[in-house]
Structures are given as C-alpha cells and as structure tokens.
Amino acid sequence: MRFYLYLLLSSLLLVGCTPVEHIIKRGDNALAIGEYAEAAGLYKNAYQRLLPKDKERRAQLSLQMGKCYLRYGNTARALGALKNAERYGTSDSTLWLLLGDIAKTNGDYKAAQSYYNTYQQLFPNDSIAAKKLTTTEDAANNYNTASAYTVKISNIFNSGRTDYCPALFGKDASILYFTTTRRQVKGADLSGVTALKPGDIYFSKKDEKGKWKLPEPLEGGVNTNFDEGACAFNPSGTKMYLTVCREDPQYPRLAEIWESTRSDAAWSKPTQLKLTSDTLSSYAHPAISPNEDFIYFASDMPGGYGGLDIWRASFNSHGTGPVENLGPSINTAGNECFPAFRPNGELYFASDGQSPNFGGLDLYRATEDSIHHSWNIIHLPAPMNSPGNDFGITFEGARNRGFFSSSRATGGRGWDKIYEFSYPDYLLSVKGWVYEQDGYELPAAVVYMIGDDGTNKKLSVLSNGSFEAPVKANTKYLFLATCNGYLNIANTLVPDSSTTEHQYVLQFPLPNMNIPVLVRNVFYQFDKAAITDSSKVALDRLAALLKDNPHITIELSSNCDYRGTDAYNDRLSQQRAENVVHYLISQGIPAARLTPKGYGKKNPKIVSKKLAETYTFLKEGDTLTTAYIMKFPPKEQEICNALNRRTEFRVLRTTYGLFDEKGNFNPSLLKPQEKREEEQTSDSEPAGVLY
C-alpha cells in the first residue's frame, strides 16, 4: 500500500514540475487554433514559474500574453502584461504599437501618440505606424465635436456578460435579436477563445405599449453548446443567417455562416452555407443586400487587403456564386467586419483600419458608386463612435434610429453592450422639373445627383418631366440634368437643418442645341449698348451654362424691333452683342468660344408653339415682320416689338477643346462628367452629355 502511495505522490510531484517549455508549447498550440484565453492562461502559468532574473523569457511570455488578451478584448489585462514586457526589456518593437492601440482604445490619445512616435522613430518609413499616428491626432482634435446623434445604453437587453450584434426583425421592427454570453446560455464550459460561456442568440419583443420585454433564448435548434451569434435576415423575413463557431481539438477555431428558415413563426435547425471550398478561413457576420441579390460577410480568406475583409457573393439557384472582395475603398490593412444594410441601400460596417478612427473598431457608412465601381465612405461622429469598439449596427426601417454594440468604458465598463441611438428624422426631399427652355417637359432626360456625403445616383425623369429624391440636411448636392440634343443645366442644393419637413423645388430649363435660345432679362437703356447691372444676373447664368458645357461654342446675337433705320439698328445691335461677349469673357469664358453678331431688325422672331399658347393672338410659325405687326392694335404691337428686341445664342460647335494641335481627336481632353457618360451609355440609350 505504501508503494502505491509513493507512486501516486511521485506522479503528482512530476505533474507539478512540468517543464516550462512544455507549458509554453501547450500555449503555442492553443494560440495556433485561436484559443486565446486558454493560451493566455498557459503563458501566465509558465511566466509564474520563471525566476524574476530570467528577464528575456519573462519579457517574451508577457508580450505573448498581452497579444492574446488583446485578441479577445481584455485590454486591462493586456495593458498589465505589455507593461511587464516593457519592464523586462523586450526587444520586440511592436510593443509600442500595441501600447499605443490600448492607449487609444482607452481614450488617452496623448499617450497613444507618444507610443506611436517611439515606434516611428525606430521605423520612420512604416506606413501603418504613420497612419495610426495621423488618425490618433485627428481623434484628439475631433472626438469631442458635437453631433445631432443621441446614444444611451439599453439596459433591458444587457446582462453581466457580453451582449452585442443587435438585429431588428419584421416590417414593424418589433423583434430584436442579439448575441449574449450570459450565464443562462446553453454551453456549460467556458470558451477557450474568450474565457466566457459560448454565445447564444436571444430575442426580445415589444409589448402592446411598444415597450421591450425581457429577452429570452431563441428556440428551434438554433442555439447549441457552440458559439452562435451575429445574425442577419433577408428583407422578406424568411431566412436567418448567423455566425457559428464550432470546436474541434484538431482544427483552428474558425467561424462559419449558417442559415435557418422561418416557418410558422419558428426558426428551423440551421445548416451550413458553403461560400467557397476553402476550409481554412473564417466566414462571419452575414448581411443581406436590400434586394436580396448578395450576401455580404467578413472573412480572412486569401486575396484580401489585411486581417478581416468584407466580401460578397451573389445568390443563385445553386446557392451562391463566386465571391468578390469589396476592394480598397472599404478594406484596409486592418480589419473590416460586421456589415449591415439600411433599406435604402446604405452599407454600414466596422473597421479599425479606416481613417478617421477614434479607437478600436469604428462604424462607417458606405454608399456604392456604381459608375466608378468604388465606395464612398463616411465616418460616423461621436457619440456613435468612441475610443472603444463600436460595431454591429441595426436600423428601425427607414427611421434614423436603432441599436448598435460598443465596448466603450461608459456604461459597460469595457464589456460589449447594446446601445440605442437616434438622429433627428428630417423628412426632406427635392422635386425637380426638366423641360426645354421655352418649351415642354423632357421625359427622355436624365438627372445625376451627387452629394458630398458620397451620394451618386442616376435619377429617372417621369413623363411629366419631374423627378423626386430624398435629401439630407447640411449635405451639399449637385444635380446635373442632361438630354440628347440639349445643353446641360446644373443646380446645387444644401438642405437646411432648421426645418424637419420640406420639399425643395429645382427647375432645369434645358436649351435646345438646334435652335436659337433666348437669354432672358438682358436689358439696355434706350439708345445705349452698355450692359445694365440688372442684366448681369442673367448673363452670370449664361456663363455658368457655358461652364457646364465646356465643349460648345456659340454665336451671341442681339436683335432690335422695326423702329429706326437699318444702319442704326445694325450698329447698335452689334455693339450690344459685343458688350455681352466682353462680359462673358470677364467671367472666365474663352473668347474663342464666343462670336458676337448684331442682326439689327433683319431677324424677326418666329412664333413657337409655346408663344402661341401664351399670346393667343399669335399663331405658331408666324414671323413677326413689320407688316405682320402693323395688323394689330397698339397693345399687341408693343408685345410683338418686345419679343423682337432680344438677346439670343445658338450653338455653333460641340467639339471645342477636343482636338490637339495637329487636329486629332484626343479623348483625354474629355471632362470627367463626359467620361462617366461614355462608360454608362449604351447604343439603346444615348446620353448626349457635353459636360
């Protein structure tokens, strides 16, 4: 009996004296499969077994511990471990980047800049360090800038553990799904990745008074002993897509996307959605485009730009098509993840590599520029973004309110928590009318809408010549109306935030390139050729029109009524036309584009259909000659004389500036707007854009 007790005691002593190298090896193996919490615990065990004088290995283990803590978001422990690495004199210079990242996440921008500067002094050409320093300086200057967003923690959904990735469901957004690691979840063991229980999907419903009920776990086989979370739904509400992380002792802890079908108000047991044949990469954070033609997701698969990138794949009858990376407009050398859509097509995502950035993951809005095949990115201001991780946003339909997750220090003390946000609902819109100047509506026209928020849309014109579009307050928009055979007209609009409901109206009278166009409101003193101050407004509009159509040349003509001699009227009208041309030159229009011509009384007005409708005593096609005018009473004669006294222009050429010195056509001389039209125009849809 004593012999067996001896053996037992000896084995226990051997276990207690396991070599440090063996513990480190176990830690390395745990790290290799993504069990960061398990790895950190093993490194800590090995660290505690080392004597304080073993500074080099203590520094190495402290650095490894710090990296592991950072991977699962425990910045407090990471900071302590990395400070030990600094104390023991680690030679790994990435320490300064890691300490800078933690300081930035804690909102200590001054300390972060100091750490980044230390690293940059060692590696002055490192672009990543330079970007981190720039974004930190920007955060220090702009984080406290006020915005119209309001944010508060949503205690009804949050527990004593992590709660994140809210997703509103239903046409009335009356159900909220989210991920939680609260004590009540299914898994019994703590995760080797996070040291928390595995995540489950919970949900909450609104009661008849619109108040959220206490959350409860989702039934139907969706939740298991593994990690489930970061779910999304197709717009029709029939499919749920979720992130699942299964455990296998032989393989890395990889994320997968699974799908569940809703039937009779219940969700089915999910099945894996195979996006590629790659089994060594993670696929997470699904989002479905508003028209349900693409699934967007985050992945670390080869071919990306950094850590996690956002990708997409189209749906087809066989499941999904080839995947495509969203490109460098969105993806960076850092991590881009947690994509989410609004019903209007705006894409939201989280990134720690985009600029500007307040710390950790920040939220960004992206609008797709389908013309240039890129994305326009907007960084959400504080308090939507904080020094902590901000991610996983969801909107209440078209309303400017919803929920998101954040690890900000206020409210959740560094834990991922769910917050609600709101922004004033401005019901602002624009209505425009596109028509031929002095003519009728132009339903064949196209209107381009470009905003400094990244908006870039092609708007269709209805049969009555009108178009409508929503606009946002304090955003500068350019509207460009184009139609084949007509000159372009551009209008700018900056909606005011002082009103919450308003429709702005814009007019687009497009000049016809094939007939003379009247320049309205150009006045002269009797028997004078000088331009009056009141005429300059109209001529400034003409200068703007010529700038909007930089490849045209025009004849600028002046016409008189029948009174006075021919020689007198010829001389006066020529002087007036020349003075108009001189004024346009003073406004930046090249003289080579302008030809002045005084017609005197040789070119009487021809009555258009529109004029005949306005003045019923006139007939379409009639010419306002002296003999014709004299048939009318004095009042009608004066109307005819006023119509004959006019300043007009007509287009002479549409190729100004498009040929080189040798007379060869040079496409590089096309203006940006014209190039865009060339890319978009098909044989069946001529654009006729000159700008």
Helices and strands as residue ranges (DSSP letters): H 2-16, H 20-32, H 36-49, H 55-71, H 75-87, H 94-105, H 109-122, H 127-142, E 150-153, E 163-169, E 175-180, E 200-205, E 216-217, E 227-233, E 239-245, E 255-263, E 266-267, E 271-272, E 283-288, E 294-299, E 309-316, E 319-325, E 336-341, E 347-351, E 362-369, E 374-379, E 390-395, E 401-406, H 409-412, E 417-422, E 427-436, E 446-451, E 456-460, E 466-470, E 477-482, E 489-493, E 501-510, E 517-518, G 533-535, H 536-548, E 553-559, H 566-586, G 591-593, E 594-600, H 609-614, H 626-629, H 634-644, E 646-653, G 667-669, H 672-680
